[in-house]
Amino acid sequence: MPQINLPPAQRKEKRADAHHLDPVVMIGGEGLTPAVVKETDAALNAHGLIKVRVFSDDRDGREAMLAQLCDELNAAPIQHIGKLLVLWRPIPEKARSEREGAMPGPRVVKIVKFSKSGNARPTVAKVKVMGNERVTQGGEIKRAKKRKPTSVKKSVAD
């Protein structure tokens, strides 16, 4: 797979975004093994923009590793500074939609209520519970309540 080519302005933005990041992948004395490539791919799928630390003193070797990672993983080389490599690849759509805090969908819950006398069979009911609802300990369905402001100033301002 070919690597992604970014214009200098976008690379500059990505460098700024990566400034505060810590390295998530470390390349040791064995060099660029298939396990390292697999972990780098997983990190790119999860984060999109990552730093990779290389424990090697060979600058040309680090540049070759950066080029090889970018070619194999279809990523864009953002920066190579010292022993740190910065890579970027867009996060896949499926992983992005799971992460964006969407409310959970409806689910079917089985509620078992035992008889008060203890002699009769328990009643079993399958109920659809929406994302903003919860099942209480007694088997009732309640909606999530909006939180009340705790500050007196906020309640007076409203």
DSSP file (Angstrom, degrees, kcal/mol; ACC not computed):
  #  RESIDUE AA STRUCTURE BP1 BP2  ACC     N-H-->O    O-->H-N    N-H-->O    O-->H-N    TCO  KAPPA ALPHA  PHI   PSI    X-CA   Y-CA   Z-CA
    1    1 A M              0   0    0      0, 0.0    73,-0.4     0, 0.0     2,-0.1   0.000 360.0 360.0 360.0 137.8    0.0    0.0    0.0
    2    2 A P        -     0   0    0      0, 0.0     2,-0.1     0, 0.0    69,-0.0  -0.437 360.0-108.9 -77.4 155.0    1.3    3.5   -0.8
    3    3 A Q        -     0   0    0     71,-0.1     2,-0.3    -2,-0.1    73,-0.2  -0.417  34.1-102.4 -79.7 160.0    1.8    6.0    2.0
    4    4 A I        -     0   0    0     71,-1.2     2,-0.6    84,-0.2    84,-0.1  -0.656  29.0-146.6 -83.2 134.1   -0.5    9.0    2.3
    5    5 A N        -     0   0    0     -2,-0.3    71,-0.1    71,-0.1    -1,-0.0  -0.914  16.7-169.7-104.0 121.5    1.0   12.3    1.1
    6    6 A L        -     0   0    0     -2,-0.6    -2,-0.0    71,-0.2     0, 0.0  -0.825  25.5-111.8-107.5 147.0   -0.1   15.4    3.1
    7    7 A P     >  -     0   0    0      0, 0.0     4,-2.2     0, 0.0     3,-0.4  -0.382  36.7-106.2 -68.6 157.5    0.5   19.0    2.2
    8    8 A P  H  > S+     0   0    0      0, 0.0     4,-2.1     0, 0.0     5,-0.1   0.818 118.1  57.4 -57.3 -33.0    2.9   20.9    4.5
    9    9 A A  H  > S+     0   0    0      2,-0.2     4,-1.8     1,-0.2     5,-0.1   0.917 109.2  44.4 -66.1 -42.0    0.1   22.9    6.2
   10   10 A Q  H  > S+     0   0    0     -3,-0.4     4,-2.4     2,-0.2    -1,-0.2   0.892 111.6  53.1 -69.8 -38.1   -1.7   19.7    7.2
   11   11 A R  H  X S+     0   0    0     -4,-2.2     4,-2.4     1,-0.2    -1,-0.2   0.886 107.1  53.2 -62.0 -37.0    1.5   18.1    8.4
   12   12 A K  H  X S+     0   0    0     -4,-2.1     4,-1.9    -5,-0.2    -1,-0.2   0.907 109.1  48.3 -64.2 -42.2    2.2   21.2   10.5
   13   13 A E  H  X S+     0   0    0     -4,-1.8     4,-2.2     2,-0.2    -2,-0.2   0.915 112.0  49.2 -63.0 -43.3   -1.3   20.9   12.2
   14   14 A K  H  X S+     0   0    0     -4,-2.4     4,-2.0     1,-0.2    -2,-0.2   0.877 108.4  53.5 -65.8 -37.2   -0.7   17.2   12.9
   15   15 A R  H  X S+     0   0    0     -4,-2.4     4,-0.7     2,-0.2    -1,-0.2   0.907 109.6  48.7 -62.0 -40.9    2.7   18.0   14.4
   16   16 A A  H >< S+     0   0    0     -4,-1.9     3,-0.7     1,-0.2     4,-0.4   0.898 111.5  49.1 -65.4 -40.7    1.1   20.5   16.7
   17   17 A D  H 3< S+     0   0    0     -4,-2.2     3,-0.4     1,-0.2    -1,-0.2   0.836 111.6  50.1 -66.7 -31.7   -1.6   17.9   17.7
   18   18 A A  H >< S+     0   0    0     -4,-2.0     3,-1.1     1,-0.2    -1,-0.2   0.566  84.8  91.8 -83.8  -8.3    1.1   15.3   18.4
   19   19 A H  T << S+     0   0    0     -4,-0.7    -1,-0.2    -3,-0.7    -2,-0.1   0.887  91.2  39.3 -56.3 -43.8    3.2   17.5   20.6
   20   20 A H  T 3  S+     0   0    0     -3,-0.4    -1,-0.3    -4,-0.4    -2,-0.1   0.512  94.6 108.9 -86.4  -4.5    1.5   16.5   23.8
   21   21 A L    <   -     0   0    0     -3,-1.1    29,-0.1    -4,-0.1    -3,-0.0  -0.365  60.6-138.1 -74.6 151.1    1.2   12.8   23.0
   22   22 A D        -     0   0    0     -2,-0.1    29,-0.5    29,-0.1     2,-0.1  -0.761  36.6 -89.6 -99.4 153.2    3.3   10.0   24.6
   23   23 A P  E     -a   51   0A   0      0, 0.0    29,-0.2     0, 0.0     3,-0.1  -0.433  37.8-176.4 -63.8 133.3    4.8    7.2   22.5
   24   24 A V  E     +     0   0A   0     27,-2.1     2,-0.4     1,-0.2    28,-0.2   0.604  69.4  47.5-104.5 -17.3    2.4    4.2   22.3
   25   25 A V  E     -a   52   0A   0     26,-1.2    28,-2.5     2,-0.0     2,-0.4  -0.987  66.9-163.3-126.5 136.0    4.6    1.9   20.3
   26   26 A M  E     -a   53   0A   0     -2,-0.4     2,-0.6    26,-0.2    28,-0.2  -0.972   6.8-154.4-120.6 132.3    8.3    1.1   21.2
   27   27 A I  E     -a   54   0A   0     26,-3.1    28,-2.9    -2,-0.4     5,-0.1  -0.926  23.1-173.0-107.3 116.3   10.7   -0.5   18.7
   28   28 A G    >   -     0   0    0     -2,-0.6     3,-1.2     3,-0.3    -1,-0.0   0.159  45.7 -59.8 -92.3-153.5   13.5   -2.3   20.6
   29   29 A G  T 3  S+     0   0    0      1,-0.3     3,-0.1    25,-0.0    -2,-0.0   0.722 124.3  66.1 -68.2 -23.9   16.7   -4.0   19.6
   30   30 A E  T 3  S-     0   0    0      1,-0.2    -1,-0.3     3,-0.0     2,-0.2   0.697  96.7-147.1 -71.0 -18.5   15.0   -6.6   17.4
   31   31 A G    <   -     0   0    0     -3,-1.2     2,-1.3    24,-0.1    -3,-0.3  -0.568  54.0  -6.5  87.8-152.1   14.0   -3.8   15.0
   32   32 A L  S    S+     0   0    0     -2,-0.2    -1,-0.1    -5,-0.1    -5,-0.1  -0.663  76.4 173.5 -88.0  90.6   10.8   -3.7   13.0
   33   33 A T     >  -     0   0    0     -2,-1.3     4,-2.0     1,-0.1     3,-0.2  -0.469  47.5-105.6 -90.9 166.0    9.2   -7.2   13.6
   34   34 A P  H  > S+     0   0    0      0, 0.0     4,-2.2     0, 0.0     5,-0.1   0.837 121.8  56.7 -59.8 -31.9    5.7   -8.3   12.4
   35   35 A A  H  > S+     0   0    0      2,-0.2     4,-2.3     1,-0.2     5,-0.2   0.891 106.3  48.9 -66.9 -38.0    4.5   -7.9   16.0
   36   36 A V  H  > S+     0   0    0     -3,-0.2     4,-2.3     2,-0.2    -1,-0.2   0.899 111.1  49.9 -67.0 -40.1    5.6   -4.3   16.1
   37   37 A V  H  X S+     0   0    0     -4,-2.0     4,-2.2     2,-0.2    -2,-0.2   0.900 110.7  50.3 -64.2 -40.5    3.9   -3.6   12.7
   38   38 A K  H  X S+     0   0    0     -4,-2.2     4,-2.2     2,-0.2    -2,-0.2   0.914 111.8  47.0 -64.6 -43.5    0.7   -5.3   14.1
   39   39 A E  H  X S+     0   0    0     -4,-2.3     4,-2.5     2,-0.2    -2,-0.2   0.880 111.1  51.9 -66.2 -38.0    0.7   -3.2   17.2
   40   40 A T  H  X S+     0   0    0     -4,-2.3     4,-2.3     2,-0.2    -1,-0.2   0.898 109.4  50.3 -64.7 -39.5    1.4    0.0   15.2
   41   41 A D  H  X S+     0   0    0     -4,-2.2     4,-2.1     2,-0.2    -2,-0.2   0.916 111.0  48.6 -63.5 -43.5   -1.6   -0.8   13.0
   42   42 A A  H  X S+     0   0    0     -4,-2.2     4,-1.8     1,-0.2    -2,-0.2   0.898 111.5  49.9 -63.6 -40.3   -3.8   -1.4   16.1
   43   43 A A  H  X>S+     0   0    0     -4,-2.5     4,-3.0     1,-0.2     5,-0.7   0.890 110.1  50.2 -66.7 -38.7   -2.7    1.9   17.6
   44   44 A L  H  X5S+     0   0    0     -4,-2.3     4,-0.9     1,-0.2    -1,-0.2   0.879 110.0  50.7 -66.4 -36.8   -3.4    3.8   14.3
   45   45 A N  H  <5S+     0   0    0     -4,-2.1    -1,-0.2     1,-0.2    -2,-0.2   0.868 117.6  40.2 -65.5 -35.5   -6.9    2.3   14.2
   46   46 A A  H  <5S+     0   0    0     -4,-1.8    -2,-0.2    -5,-0.2    -1,-0.2   0.890 134.7  13.3 -81.2 -40.8   -7.5    3.3   17.8
   47   47 A H  H  <5S-     0   0    0     -4,-3.0     2,-1.0    -5,-0.2    -3,-0.2   0.757  74.0-149.5-112.3 -31.7   -5.9    6.8   17.8
   48   48 A G  S  <<S+     0   0    0     -4,-0.9    41,-2.1    -5,-0.7     2,-0.5  -0.293  83.5  55.7  88.1 -51.6   -5.2    7.9   14.3
   49   49 A L  E    S+ B   0  88A   0     -2,-1.0     2,-0.3    39,-0.2    39,-0.2  -0.971  73.1 164.8-118.9 119.5   -2.2   10.0   15.3
   50   50 A I  E     - B   0  87A   0     37,-2.3    37,-2.2    -2,-0.5     2,-0.4  -0.906  31.9-135.0-135.3 160.0    0.6    8.2   17.2
   51   51 A K  E     -aB  23  86A   0    -29,-0.5   -27,-2.1    -2,-0.3   -26,-1.2  -0.924  17.2-161.0-110.8 142.7    4.2    8.5   18.3
   52   52 A V  E     -aB  25  85A   0     33,-3.1    33,-2.8    -2,-0.4     2,-0.5  -0.991   6.9-149.4-123.9 127.6    6.6    5.6   18.0
   53   53 A R  E     -aB  26  84A   0    -28,-2.5   -26,-3.1    -2,-0.4     2,-0.5  -0.845   8.5-159.4 -98.6 132.6    9.9    5.5   20.0
   54   54 A V  E     -a   27   0A   0     29,-2.7     2,-1.4    -2,-0.5   -26,-0.2  -0.954   9.4-153.7-113.8 121.0   12.8    3.7   18.4
   55   55 A F        +     0   0    0    -28,-2.9     2,-0.3    -2,-0.5   -24,-0.1  -0.511  60.3 106.6 -90.7  66.2   15.6    2.5   20.7
   56   56 A S        -     0   0    0     -2,-1.4    -2,-0.1     1,-0.1     6,-0.0  -0.994  60.6-150.1-143.2 145.5   18.3    2.7   18.0
   57   57 A D  S    S+     0   0    0     -2,-0.3     2,-0.8     4,-0.0    -1,-0.1   0.510  70.9 101.4 -92.3  -5.3   21.2    5.1   17.4
   58   58 A D     >  -     0   0    0      1,-0.2     4,-1.9     2,-0.1     5,-0.1  -0.712  51.6-169.9 -86.6 107.0   21.2    4.6   13.7
   59   59 A R  H  > S+     0   0    0     -2,-0.8     4,-2.2     1,-0.2     5,-0.2   0.905  87.7  50.7 -64.1 -42.7   19.5    7.6   12.1
   60   60 A D  H  > S+     0   0    0      1,-0.2     4,-2.0     2,-0.2    -1,-0.2   0.871 109.0  52.9 -63.8 -35.6   19.3    6.1    8.6
   61   61 A G  H  > S+     0   0    0      2,-0.2     4,-2.2     1,-0.2    -1,-0.2   0.881 108.1  50.2 -65.7 -38.3   17.8    2.9   10.1
   62   62 A R  H  X S+     0   0    0     -4,-1.9     4,-2.4     2,-0.2    -2,-0.2   0.897 109.9  50.3 -67.4 -39.2   15.1    5.0   11.9
   63   63 A E  H  X S+     0   0    0     -4,-2.2     4,-2.3     1,-0.2    -2,-0.2   0.886 110.4  50.1 -65.1 -37.1   14.3    6.8    8.6
   64   64 A A  H  X S+     0   0    0     -4,-2.0     4,-2.5     2,-0.2    -2,-0.2   0.889 109.7  51.0 -66.7 -38.8   14.0    3.4    6.9
   65   65 A M  H  X S+     0   0    0     -4,-2.2     4,-2.9     2,-0.2     5,-0.2   0.914 109.8  50.4 -63.6 -42.1   11.7    2.2    9.6
   66   66 A L  H  X S+     0   0    0     -4,-2.4     4,-2.4     1,-0.2    -2,-0.2   0.933 112.9  45.6 -61.1 -46.1    9.5    5.2    9.2
   67   67 A A  H  X S+     0   0    0     -4,-2.3     4,-2.1     2,-0.2    -1,-0.2   0.900 114.1  48.7 -64.6 -40.1    9.3    4.7    5.5
   68   68 A Q  H  X S+     0   0    0     -4,-2.5     4,-2.7     2,-0.2     5,-0.2   0.917 111.9  48.7 -67.3 -42.8    8.6    1.0    5.8
   69   69 A L  H  X S+     0   0    0     -4,-2.9     4,-2.5     1,-0.2     6,-0.2   0.930 112.4  48.7 -61.5 -44.9    5.8    1.6    8.4
   70   70 A C  H  X>S+     0   0    0     -4,-2.4     5,-1.6    -5,-0.2     4,-0.7   0.890 113.9  46.2 -64.4 -38.9    4.2    4.2    6.3
   71   71 A D  H  <5S+     0   0    0     -4,-2.1     3,-0.3    -5,-0.2    -2,-0.2   0.925 116.8  42.9 -68.9 -44.3    4.3    2.0    3.2
   72   72 A E  H  <5S+     0   0    0     -4,-2.7    -2,-0.2     1,-0.2    -1,-0.2   0.863 123.2  36.0 -70.8 -35.7    3.0   -1.2    5.0
   73   73 A L  H  <5S-     0   0    0     -4,-2.5    -1,-0.2    -5,-0.2    -2,-0.2   0.365 103.3-120.9-102.9   4.2    0.2    0.6    7.0
   74   74 A N  T  <5 +     0   0    0     -4,-0.7     2,-0.2   -73,-0.4    -3,-0.2   0.945  64.6 143.8  54.8  51.2   -0.9    3.2    4.4
   75   75 A A      < -     0   0    0     -5,-1.6   -71,-1.2    -6,-0.2    14,-0.2  -0.693  51.7-114.6-116.3 168.6    0.0    6.0    6.9
   76   76 A A  E     -C   88   0A   0     12,-3.5    12,-1.7    -2,-0.2     2,-0.6  -0.901  23.3-128.6-105.9 130.5    1.4    9.5    6.5
   77   77 A P  E     +C   87   0A   0      0, 0.0    10,-0.2     0, 0.0   -71,-0.2  -0.677  31.9 172.5 -76.1 121.5    4.9   10.3    7.9
   78   78 A I  E     -     0   0A   0      8,-2.6     2,-0.3    -2,-0.6     9,-0.2   0.874  57.6 -11.9 -95.3 -48.2    4.4   13.5   10.0
   79   79 A Q  E     -C   86   0A   0      7,-1.2     7,-2.8     2,-0.0     2,-0.4  -0.996  39.7-163.2-157.5 146.6    7.7   13.9   11.8
   80   80 A H  E     +C   85   0A   0     -2,-0.3     2,-0.5     5,-0.2     5,-0.2  -0.906  27.9 161.0-130.9 103.7   11.0   12.2   12.6
   81   81 A I  E >   -C   84   0A   0      3,-1.9     3,-2.0    -2,-0.4     2,-0.2  -0.970  62.4 -46.6-129.4 117.1   12.7   14.0   15.4
   82   82 A G  T 3  S-     0   0    0     -2,-0.5     0, 0.0     1,-0.3     0, 0.0  -0.440 122.1 -21.4  63.2-127.5   15.4   12.3   17.3
   83   83 A K  T 3  S+     0   0    0     -2,-0.2   -29,-2.7    -3,-0.1     2,-0.4   0.209 118.4  97.3 -99.1  14.8   14.3    8.8   18.3
   84   84 A L  E <   -BC  53  81A   0     -3,-2.0    -3,-1.9   -31,-0.2     2,-0.4  -0.881  51.6-167.7-108.3 135.6   10.6    9.7   17.9
   85   85 A L  E     -BC  52  80A   0    -33,-2.8   -33,-3.1    -2,-0.4     2,-0.5  -0.964   7.6-154.9-116.5 136.6    8.5    9.0   14.8
   86   86 A V  E     -BC  51  79A   0     -7,-2.8    -8,-2.6    -2,-0.4    -7,-1.2  -0.963  15.3-178.4-115.5 126.3    5.1   10.5   14.3
   87   87 A L  E     -BC  50  77A   0    -37,-2.2   -37,-2.3    -2,-0.5     2,-0.4  -0.898   6.4-168.1-122.4 150.6    2.5    8.7   12.1
   88   88 A W  E     +BC  49  76A   0    -12,-1.7   -12,-3.5    -2,-0.3   -39,-0.2  -1.000  12.9 162.2-139.4 141.4   -1.0    9.6   11.1
   89   89 A R        -     0   0    0    -41,-2.1   -14,-0.1    -2,-0.4   -15,-0.0  -0.955  45.8 -99.6-150.3 139.2   -3.8    7.7    9.3
   90   90 A P        -     0   0    0      0, 0.0   -42,-0.1     0, 0.0     3,-0.1  -0.311  42.7-111.1 -59.7 141.7   -7.5    8.5    9.3
   91   91 A I        -     0   0    0    -44,-0.1   -46,-0.1     1,-0.1   -45,-0.1  -0.565  38.6-106.0 -73.0 134.4   -9.5    6.5   11.8
   92   92 A P     >  -     0   0    0      0, 0.0     4,-2.0     0, 0.0     5,-0.2  -0.245  26.1-116.6 -60.5 151.3  -11.8    4.0   10.0
   93   93 A E  H  > S+     0   0    0      1,-0.2     4,-2.4     2,-0.2     5,-0.2   0.865 111.1  54.5 -58.0 -41.5  -15.5    4.9   10.0
   94   94 A K  H  > S+     0   0    0      1,-0.2     4,-1.4     2,-0.2    -1,-0.2   0.931 111.2  43.6 -62.9 -46.4  -16.6    1.8   12.1
   95   95 A A  H  > S+     0   0    0      1,-0.2     4,-1.3     2,-0.2    -1,-0.2   0.859 112.6  54.1 -67.3 -34.4  -14.2    2.6   14.9
   96   96 A R  H  X S+     0   0    0     -4,-2.0     4,-1.2     1,-0.2     3,-0.2   0.916 106.8  49.7 -67.2 -43.0  -15.1    6.3   14.8
   97   97 A S  H  < S+     0   0    0     -4,-2.4     5,-0.4     1,-0.2    -1,-0.2   0.827 108.9  52.9 -68.6 -30.8  -18.8    5.7   15.2
   98   98 A E  H  < S+     0   0    0     -4,-1.4     3,-0.3    -5,-0.2    -1,-0.2   0.837 111.2  47.0 -70.1 -31.6  -18.4    3.4   18.1
   99   99 A R  H  < S+     0   0    0     -4,-1.3     2,-1.3    -3,-0.2    -2,-0.2   0.733  84.8  89.4 -83.4 -22.5  -16.3    5.9   20.0
  100  100 A E  S  < S-     0   0    0     -4,-1.2    -1,-0.2     1,-0.2    -2,-0.1   0.012 101.9-105.1 -79.0  34.3  -18.4    9.1   19.6
  101  101 A G        +     0   0    0     -2,-1.3    -1,-0.2    -3,-0.3    -2,-0.1   0.766  54.7 174.2  59.6  32.9  -20.5    8.6   22.7
  102  102 A A        -     0   0    0     -5,-0.4    -1,-0.2    -4,-0.2     3,-0.1  -0.424  39.1-102.2 -69.7 146.9  -23.7    7.5   21.0
  103  103 A M        -     0   0    0      1,-0.1    -1,-0.1    -2,-0.1    28,-0.1  -0.411  43.8-100.3 -66.6 144.2  -26.4    6.4   23.3
  104  104 A P        -     0   0    0      0, 0.0    27,-0.2     0, 0.0    -1,-0.1  -0.372  41.1-118.7 -65.2 146.1  -26.8    2.7   23.6
  105  105 A G        -     0   0    0      1,-0.2    24,-0.1    25,-0.1     2,-0.0  -0.113  43.3 -66.2 -77.0 177.7  -29.6    1.2   21.5
  106  106 A P        -     0   0    0      0, 0.0     2,-0.3     0, 0.0    24,-0.2  -0.351  54.4-171.3 -65.7 146.6  -32.7   -0.7   22.8
  107  107 A R  E     -D  129   0B   0     22,-2.4    22,-3.4    -3,-0.1     2,-0.5  -0.965  24.0-117.3-138.3 154.9  -32.0   -4.0   24.4
  108  108 A V  E     -D  128   0B   0     -2,-0.3     2,-0.4    20,-0.2    20,-0.2  -0.826  30.8-170.6 -97.1 126.9  -34.2   -6.9   25.6
  109  109 A V  E     -D  127   0B   0     18,-3.2    18,-3.1    -2,-0.5     2,-0.6  -0.942  17.7-137.5-120.1 137.8  -34.1   -7.6   29.3
  110  110 A K  E     -D  126   0B   0     -2,-0.4     2,-0.5    16,-0.2    16,-0.2  -0.857  19.2-163.3 -96.0 121.4  -35.6  -10.6   31.1
  111  111 A I  E     -D  125   0B   0     14,-3.5    14,-2.7    -2,-0.6     2,-0.5  -0.917   1.0-163.8-108.5 125.1  -37.3   -9.6   34.4
  112  112 A V  E     -D  124   0B   0     -2,-0.5     2,-0.5    12,-0.2    12,-0.2  -0.940   5.0-173.0-111.0 122.1  -38.1  -12.4   36.8
  113  113 A K  E     -D  123   0B   0     10,-2.8    10,-2.7    -2,-0.5     2,-0.2  -0.968  14.7-143.9-115.9 126.0  -40.6  -11.7   39.6
  114  114 A F        -     0   0    0     -2,-0.5     7,-0.1     8,-0.2     2,-0.1  -0.547  26.4-101.7 -86.0 152.3  -41.1  -14.3   42.3
  115  115 A S        -     0   0    0      5,-0.5    -1,-0.1    -2,-0.2     0, 0.0  -0.376  22.6-127.5 -73.2 152.9  -44.5  -14.9   43.9
  116  116 A K  S    S+     0   0    0      1,-0.2    -1,-0.1     2,-0.1    -2,-0.0   0.837 108.8  48.1 -70.8 -32.1  -45.2  -13.4   47.3
  117  117 A S  S    S-     0   0    0      1,-0.1    -1,-0.2     0, 0.0    -2,-0.0   0.776  99.8-135.6 -79.7 -25.0  -46.3  -16.7   48.8
  118  118 A G  S    S+     0   0    0      3,-0.1    -2,-0.1     2,-0.1    -1,-0.1   0.336  84.8  89.5  88.3  -8.3  -43.3  -18.6   47.4
  119  119 A N  S    S+     0   0    0      2,-0.1     2,-0.1     0, 0.0    -3,-0.0   0.784  72.3  72.6 -91.2 -30.2  -45.5  -21.5   46.3
  120  120 A A  S    S-     0   0    0      1,-0.1    -5,-0.5     3,-0.0     3,-0.1  -0.362  92.7 -92.7 -85.1 164.7  -46.3  -20.3   42.8
  121  121 A R        -     0   0    0      1,-0.1    -1,-0.1    -7,-0.1     2,-0.1  -0.427  45.9-103.6 -72.9 149.4  -44.0  -20.2   39.8
  122  122 A P        -     0   0    0      0, 0.0     2,-0.4     0, 0.0    -8,-0.2  -0.436  33.1-120.1 -71.3 149.6  -42.1  -17.0   39.2
  123  123 A T  E     -D  113   0B   0    -10,-2.7   -10,-2.8    -2,-0.1     2,-0.5  -0.762  23.8-157.4 -92.6 136.1  -43.3  -14.7   36.4
  124  124 A V  E     +D  112   0B   0     -2,-0.4     2,-0.4   -12,-0.2   -12,-0.2  -0.951  12.2 179.8-116.0 128.4  -40.9  -14.0   33.6
  125  125 A A  E     -D  111   0B   0    -14,-2.7   -14,-3.5    -2,-0.5     2,-0.6  -0.994  19.5-147.9-130.5 133.7  -41.3  -11.0   31.4
  126  126 A K  E     -D  110   0B   0     -2,-0.4     2,-0.4   -16,-0.2   -16,-0.2  -0.893  25.8-176.5 -99.1 123.9  -39.1   -9.9   28.5
  127  127 A V  E     -D  109   0B   0    -18,-3.1   -18,-3.2    -2,-0.6     2,-0.6  -0.940  26.7-128.0-125.4 140.7  -39.1   -6.1   28.2
  128  128 A K  E     -D  108   0B   0     -2,-0.4     2,-0.5   -20,-0.2   -20,-0.2  -0.792  26.2-161.9 -87.6 122.6  -37.4   -3.8   25.7
  129  129 A V  E     -D  107   0B   0    -22,-3.4   -22,-2.4    -2,-0.6     6,-0.1  -0.920   8.6-142.1-109.1 125.5  -35.3   -1.2   27.5
  130  130 A M    >   -     0   0    0     -2,-0.5     3,-1.4   -24,-0.2   -25,-0.1  -0.228  30.7 -97.8 -78.9 173.2  -34.4    2.0   25.7
  131  131 A G  T 3  S+     0   0    0      1,-0.3   -26,-0.1   -27,-0.2    -1,-0.1   0.780 122.1  47.8 -65.3 -29.2  -31.0    3.7   26.0
  132  132 A N  T 3  S+     0   0    0    -29,-0.1    12,-3.1     2,-0.0     2,-0.3   0.241 102.2  81.6 -97.3  14.3  -32.2    6.3   28.5
  133  133 A E  E <   -E  143   0C   0     -3,-1.4     2,-0.3    10,-0.3    10,-0.2  -0.784  56.1-165.5-116.8 160.7  -34.0    3.8   30.7
  134  134 A R  E     -E  142   0C   0      8,-2.8     8,-2.8    -2,-0.3     2,-0.5  -0.958  22.5-119.7-140.7 158.7  -32.8    1.5   33.5
  135  135 A V  E     -E  141   0C   0     -2,-0.3     6,-0.2     6,-0.2     2,-0.0  -0.890  30.1-142.5-101.7 125.5  -34.2   -1.5   35.3
  136  136 A T    >   -     0   0    0      4,-3.3     3,-1.4    -2,-0.5    -1,-0.0  -0.233  29.4-100.8 -79.4 174.0  -34.5   -1.1   39.1
  137  137 A Q  T 3  S+     0   0    0      1,-0.3    -1,-0.1     2,-0.1    -2,-0.0   0.802 123.0  56.6 -66.0 -28.3  -33.9   -3.7   41.7
  138  138 A G  T 3  S-     0   0    0      2,-0.1    -1,-0.3   -25,-0.0    -3,-0.0   0.485 122.8-103.5 -81.9  -2.4  -37.6   -4.3   42.0
  139  139 A G  S <  S+     0   0    0     -3,-1.4     2,-0.2     1,-0.3    -2,-0.1   0.600  77.9 131.9  92.9  12.3  -38.0   -5.0   38.3
  140  140 A E        -     0   0    0      1,-0.0    -4,-3.3     2,-0.0     2,-0.5  -0.640  54.8-125.0 -95.3 156.7  -39.5   -1.7   37.2
  141  141 A I  E     -E  135   0C   0     -2,-0.2     2,-0.4    -6,-0.2    -6,-0.2  -0.885  30.7-179.2-103.8 127.4  -38.3    0.4   34.3
  142  142 A K  E     -E  134   0C   0     -8,-2.8    -8,-2.8    -2,-0.5     2,-0.2  -0.946  23.7-124.2-125.9 146.8  -37.3    4.0   35.1
  143  143 A R  E     -E  133   0C   0     -2,-0.4   -10,-0.3   -10,-0.2     2,-0.2  -0.570  36.6 -99.8 -83.7 150.8  -36.1    6.8   32.8
  144  144 A A        -     0   0    0    -12,-3.1     2,-0.2    -2,-0.2    -1,-0.1  -0.531  41.2-133.9 -69.7 134.1  -32.9    8.5   33.6
  145  145 A K        -     0   0    0     -2,-0.2     2,-0.2     1,-0.1    -1,-0.1  -0.598  17.5-108.4 -90.4 150.1  -33.6   11.8   35.3
  146  146 A K        -     0   0    0     -2,-0.2     2,-0.2     1,-0.1    -1,-0.1  -0.551  41.2-109.4 -72.7 141.9  -32.0   15.1   34.3
  147  147 A R        -     0   0    0     -2,-0.2    -1,-0.1     1,-0.1     3,-0.0  -0.493  28.0-128.9 -74.3 140.4  -29.5   16.2   36.9
  148  148 A K        -     0   0    0     -2,-0.2     2,-0.2     1,-0.1    -1,-0.1  -0.631  31.1 -99.5 -85.7 146.4  -30.4   19.2   39.0
  149  149 A P        -     0   0    0      0, 0.0    -1,-0.1     0, 0.0     6,-0.1  -0.457  27.3-158.0 -65.8 135.7  -28.0   22.1   39.2
  150  150 A T        +     0   0    0     -2,-0.2     2,-0.3     4,-0.0     3,-0.1   0.691  67.0  87.2 -87.2 -19.6  -26.1   21.9   42.5
  151  151 A S     >  -     0   0    0      1,-0.1     4,-1.5     2,-0.0     5,-0.1  -0.634  67.0-149.3 -86.2 137.1  -25.1   25.5   42.6
  152  152 A V  H  > S+     0   0    0     -2,-0.3     4,-2.0     1,-0.2     5,-0.2   0.874  99.7  56.7 -68.0 -37.1  -27.5   28.0   44.1
  153  153 A K  H  > S+     0   0    0      1,-0.2     4,-2.1     2,-0.2    -1,-0.2   0.888 105.6  50.0 -63.4 -39.1  -26.2   30.7   41.7
  154  154 A K  H  > S+     0   0    0      1,-0.2     4,-1.3     2,-0.2    -1,-0.2   0.893 110.8  48.8 -67.7 -38.5  -27.1   28.6   38.7
  155  155 A S  H  < S+     0   0    0     -4,-1.5    -1,-0.2     1,-0.2    -2,-0.2   0.841 112.7  48.1 -71.3 -31.7  -30.7   27.9   39.9
  156  156 A V  H  < S+     0   0    0     -4,-2.0    -1,-0.2     1,-0.2    -2,-0.2   0.864 107.7  56.0 -72.4 -36.4  -31.2   31.6   40.6
  157  157 A A  H  <        0   0    0     -4,-2.1    -2,-0.2     1,-0.3    -1,-0.2   0.811 360.0 360.0 -67.0 -29.6  -29.9   32.6   37.2
  158  158 A D     <        0   0    0     -4,-1.3    -1,-0.3    -5,-0.1    -2,-0.2   0.488 360.0 360.0 -75.5 360.0  -32.4   30.3   35.5
